[in-house]
C-alpha cells in the first residue's frame, strides 16, 4: 500500500498507521478511505492527495 501526500499542506497518509483520530484503522488503504474523509491537518478532500514519490 502506498503513502499519499496532501498537496496543500504536506501531510502524509500512511496506510500502516491509518488515522486513529478519525476512526480509520491501521491497514486501511487510501483508496478504501470514505469519500468524505479529509486531511486531518488542513481539511482538504481526498482529491488533493497524490501518491508519495
N, CA, C and O atoms as CSV, one atom per row, in Angstrom:
chain,resi,resn,atom,element,x,y,z
A,1,UNK,N,N,0.844,-1.189,0.000
A,1,UNK,CA,C,0.000,0.000,0.000
A,1,UNK,C,C,0.884,1.245,0.000
A,1,UNK,O,O,1.870,1.331,0.731
A,2,UNK,N,N,0.507,2.191,-0.827
A,2,UNK,CA,C,1.285,3.412,-0.972
A,2,UNK,C,C,0.855,4.469,0.029
A,2,UNK,O,O,-0.302,4.522,0.446
A,3,UNK,N,N,1.819,5.319,0.410
A,3,UNK,CA,C,1.517,6.516,1.177
A,3,UNK,C,C,1.022,7.585,0.210
A,3,UNK,O,O,1.406,7.601,-0.960
A,4,UNK,N,N,0.167,8.478,0.708
A,4,UNK,CA,C,-0.339,9.583,-0.096
A,4,UNK,C,C,-0.047,10.887,0.610
A,4,UNK,O,O,-0.158,10.979,1.833
A,5,UNK,N,N,0.333,11.917,-0.174
A,5,UNK,CA,C,0.729,13.212,0.367
A,5,UNK,C,C,-0.313,14.269,0.020
A,5,UNK,O,O,-0.772,14.362,-1.118
A,6,UNK,N,N,-0.677,15.065,1.028
A,6,UNK,CA,C,-1.588,16.197,0.802
A,6,UNK,C,C,-0.815,17.286,0.072
A,6,UNK,O,O,0.217,17.751,0.556
A,7,UNK,N,N,-1.312,17.693,-1.094
A,7,UNK,CA,C,-0.605,18.707,-1.872
A,7,UNK,C,C,-0.786,20.101,-1.286
A,7,UNK,O,O,-0.071,21.030,-1.661
A,8,UNK,N,N,-1.741,20.251,-0.365
A,8,UNK,CA,C,-1.979,21.560,0.246
A,8,UNK,C,C,-1.047,21.817,1.431
A,8,UNK,O,O,-0.536,22.926,1.588
A,9,UNK,N,N,-0.820,20.786,2.276
A,9,UNK,CA,C,-0.054,21.044,3.499
A,9,UNK,C,C,1.120,20.095,3.718
A,9,UNK,O,O,1.951,20.347,4.591
A,10,UNK,N,N,1.210,19.010,2.946
A,10,UNK,CA,C,2.324,18.089,3.084
A,10,UNK,C,C,2.082,16.911,4.019
A,10,UNK,O,O,2.968,16.075,4.194
A,11,UNK,N,N,0.887,16.830,4.629
A,11,UNK,CA,C,0.567,15.688,5.495
A,11,UNK,C,C,0.662,14.401,4.674
A,11,UNK,O,O,0.236,14.358,3.520
A,12,UNK,N,N,1.222,13.358,5.277
A,12,UNK,CA,C,1.351,12.072,4.605
A,12,UNK,C,C,0.400,11.075,5.256
A,12,UNK,O,O,0.501,10.798,6.452
A,13,UNK,N,N,-0.534,10.532,4.451
A,13,UNK,CA,C,-1.396,9.458,4.938
A,13,UNK,C,C,-0.638,8.154,4.759
A,13,UNK,O,O,-0.259,7.790,3.646
A,14,UNK,N,N,-0.421,7.451,5.873
A,14,UNK,CA,C,0.289,6.179,5.854
A,14,UNK,C,C,-0.701,5.066,6.174
A,14,UNK,O,O,-1.207,5.002,7.295
A,15,UNK,N,N,-0.990,4.185,5.209
A,15,UNK,CA,C,-1.949,3.098,5.451
A,15,UNK,C,C,-1.587,2.232,6.654
A,15,UNK,O,O,-2.480,1.738,7.344
A,16,UNK,N,N,-0.312,2.040,6.916
A,16,UNK,CA,C,0.106,1.206,8.044
A,16,UNK,C,C,-0.328,1.804,9.380
A,16,UNK,O,O,-0.538,1.082,10.354
A,17,UNK,N,N,-0.462,3.130,9.415
A,17,UNK,CA,C,-0.851,3.838,10.639
A,17,UNK,C,C,-2.341,4.134,10.665
A,17,UNK,O,O,-2.955,4.123,11.732
A,18,UNK,N,N,-2.932,4.399,9.500
A,18,UNK,CA,C,-4.331,4.813,9.438
A,18,UNK,C,C,-4.484,6.237,9.950
A,18,UNK,O,O,-3.544,7.030,9.888
A,19,UNK,N,N,-5.658,6.555,10.449
A,19,UNK,CA,C,-5.944,7.881,11.011
A,19,UNK,C,C,-6.790,7.658,12.263
A,19,UNK,O,O,-8.010,7.821,12.230
A,20,UNK,N,N,-6.132,7.281,13.376
A,20,UNK,CA,C,-6.866,6.907,14.583
A,20,UNK,C,C,-7.796,7.999,15.107
A,20,UNK,O,O,-8.839,7.695,15.687
A,21,UNK,N,N,-7.435,9.257,14.912
A,21,UNK,CA,C,-8.275,10.362,15.392
A,21,UNK,C,C,-9.630,10.388,14.687
A,21,UNK,O,O,-10.600,10.922,15.225
A,22,UNK,N,N,-9.700,9.815,13.490
A,22,UNK,CA,C,-10.938,9.810,12.709
A,22,UNK,C,C,-11.464,8.392,12.501
A,22,UNK,O,O,-12.186,8.117,11.543
A,23,UNK,N,N,-11.089,7.498,13.416
A,23,UNK,CA,C,-11.554,6.105,13.404
A,23,UNK,C,C,-11.216,5.339,12.131
A,23,UNK,O,O,-11.980,4.476,11.699
A,24,UNK,N,N,-10.058,5.659,11.526
A,24,UNK,CA,C,-9.579,4.914,10.365
A,24,UNK,C,C,-8.534,3.925,10.871
A,24,UNK,O,O,-7.477,4.320,11.362
A,25,UNK,N,N,-8.842,2.644,10.746
A,25,UNK,CA,C,-7.986,1.593,11.303
A,25,UNK,C,C,-6.665,1.472,10.552
A,25,UNK,O,O,-6.607,1.715,9.347
A,26,UNK,N,N,-5.599,1.095,11.267
A,26,UNK,CA,C,-4.338,0.774,10.583
A,26,UNK,C,C,-4.587,-0.311,9.544
A,26,UNK,O,O,-5.378,-1.228,9.762
A,27,UNK,N,N,-3.904,-0.192,8.419
A,27,UNK,CA,C,-4.074,-1.157,7.337
A,27,UNK,C,C,-5.116,-0.736,6.312
A,27,UNK,O,O,-5.375,-1.470,5.357
A,28,UNK,N,N,-5.725,0.454,6.500
A,28,UNK,CA,C,-6.724,0.952,5.550
A,28,UNK,C,C,-6.014,1.673,4.407
A,28,UNK,O,O,-5.343,2.682,4.621
A,29,UNK,N,N,-6.168,1.149,3.192
A,29,UNK,CA,C,-5.525,1.792,2.042
A,29,UNK,C,C,-6.202,3.131,1.750
A,29,UNK,O,O,-7.348,3.359,2.134
A,30,UNK,N,N,-5.471,4.008,1.063
A,30,UNK,CA,C,-6.026,5.326,0.729
A,30,UNK,C,C,-7.301,5.174,-0.092
A,30,UNK,O,O,-8.264,5.915,0.107
A,31,UNK,N,N,-7.307,4.220,-1.009
A,31,UNK,CA,C,-8.464,4.006,-1.873
A,31,UNK,C,C,-9.706,3.586,-1.066
A,31,UNK,O,O,-10.836,3.832,-1.488
A,32,UNK,N,N,-9.489,2.959,0.084
A,32,UNK,CA,C,-10.596,2.489,0.910
A,32,UNK,C,C,-11.081,3.508,1.932
A,32,UNK,O,O,-12.023,3.233,2.675
A,33,UNK,N,N,-10.452,4.687,1.981
A,33,UNK,CA,C,-10.937,5.731,2.887
A,33,UNK,C,C,-12.316,6.183,2.437
A,33,UNK,O,O,-12.602,6.181,1.239
A,34,UNK,N,N,-13.187,6.576,3.382
A,34,UNK,CA,C,-14.509,7.080,2.982
A,34,UNK,C,C,-14.369,8.298,2.064
A,34,UNK,O,O,-13.397,9.047,2.164
A,35,UNK,N,N,-15.336,8.489,1.180
A,35,UNK,CA,C,-15.288,9.612,0.236
A,35,UNK,C,C,-15.293,10.957,0.951
A,35,UNK,O,O,-14.791,11.944,0.415
A,36,UNK,N,N,-15.857,11.004,2.161
A,36,UNK,CA,C,-15.930,12.279,2.880
A,36,UNK,C,C,-14.756,12.486,3.841
A,36,UNK,O,O,-14.751,13.440,4.619
A,37,UNK,N,N,-13.752,11.587,3.787
A,37,UNK,CA,C,-12.560,11.752,4.626
A,37,UNK,C,C,-11.816,12.993,4.164
A,37,UNK,O,O,-11.731,13.261,2.965
A,38,UNK,N,N,-11.271,13.757,5.119
A,38,UNK,CA,C,-10.492,14.958,4.800
A,38,UNK,C,C,-9.151,14.903,5.507
A,38,UNK,O,O,-8.980,14.165,6.478
A,39,UNK,N,N,-8.212,15.677,5.023
A,39,UNK,CA,C,-6.889,15.767,5.625
A,39,UNK,C,C,-7.042,16.197,7.083
A,39,UNK,O,O,-7.680,17.213,7.359
A,40,UNK,N,N,-6.467,15.438,8.022
A,40,UNK,CA,C,-6.606,15.789,9.429
A,40,UNK,C,C,-5.857,17.061,9.823
A,40,UNK,O,O,-6.082,17.595,10.909
A,41,UNK,N,N,-4.977,17.548,8.960
A,41,UNK,CA,C,-4.217,18.754,9.276
A,41,UNK,C,C,-4.891,20.004,8.715
A,41,UNK,O,O,-5.088,20.983,9.436
A,42,UNK,N,N,-5.248,19.972,7.412
A,42,UNK,CA,C,-5.765,21.197,6.791
A,42,UNK,C,C,-7.199,21.098,6.300
A,42,UNK,O,O,-7.794,22.113,5.940
A,43,UNK,N,N,-7.768,19.897,6.278
A,43,UNK,CA,C,-9.188,19.752,5.964
A,43,UNK,C,C,-9.565,19.636,4.497
A,43,UNK,O,O,-10.754,19.664,4.178
A,44,UNK,N,N,-8.595,19.507,3.586
A,44,UNK,CA,C,-8.954,19.348,2.176
A,44,UNK,C,C,-9.369,17.899,1.905
A,44,UNK,O,O,-9.052,17.000,2.685
A,45,UNK,N,N,-10.074,17.683,0.805
A,45,UNK,CA,C,-10.578,16.359,0.452
A,45,UNK,C,C,-9.524,15.457,-0.177
A,45,UNK,O,O,-8.391,15.864,-0.432
A,46,UNK,N,N,-9.943,14.209,-0.418
A,46,UNK,CA,C,-9.045,13.199,-0.983
A,46,UNK,C,C,-8.494,13.592,-2.347
A,46,UNK,O,O,-7.416,13.144,-2.737
A,47,UNK,N,N,-9.232,14.429,-3.071
A,47,UNK,CA,C,-8.792,14.824,-4.414
A,47,UNK,C,C,-7.528,15.681,-4.391
A,47,UNK,O,O,-6.918,15.920,-5.433
A,48,UNK,N,N,-7.137,16.141,-3.208
A,48,UNK,CA,C,-5.936,16.971,-3.083
A,48,UNK,C,C,-4.718,16.146,-2.665
A,48,UNK,O,O,-3.687,16.707,-2.292
A,49,UNK,N,N,-4.832,14.823,-2.725
A,49,UNK,CA,C,-3.716,13.945,-2.349
A,49,UNK,C,C,-3.132,13.291,-3.591
A,49,UNK,O,O,-3.836,13.010,-4.560
A,50,UNK,N,N,-1.818,13.054,-3.535
A,50,UNK,CA,C,-1.117,12.368,-4.615
A,50,UNK,C,C,-0.282,11.250,-4.021
A,50,UNK,O,O,0.156,11.351,-2.875
A,51,UNK,N,N,-0.051,10.172,-4.787
A,51,UNK,CA,C,0.828,9.100,-4.288
A,51,UNK,C,C,2.213,9.658,-3.981
A,51,UNK,O,O,2.738,10.492,-4.718
A,52,UNK,N,N,2.795,9.183,-2.879
A,52,UNK,CA,C,4.131,9.619,-2.495
A,52,UNK,C,C,5.137,9.070,-3.487
A,52,UNK,O,O,5.064,7.906,-3.882
A,53,UNK,N,N,6.070,9.907,-3.884
A,53,UNK,CA,C,7.090,9.508,-4.874
A,53,UNK,C,C,8.098,8.544,-4.269
A,53,UNK,O,O,9.022,8.106,-4.955
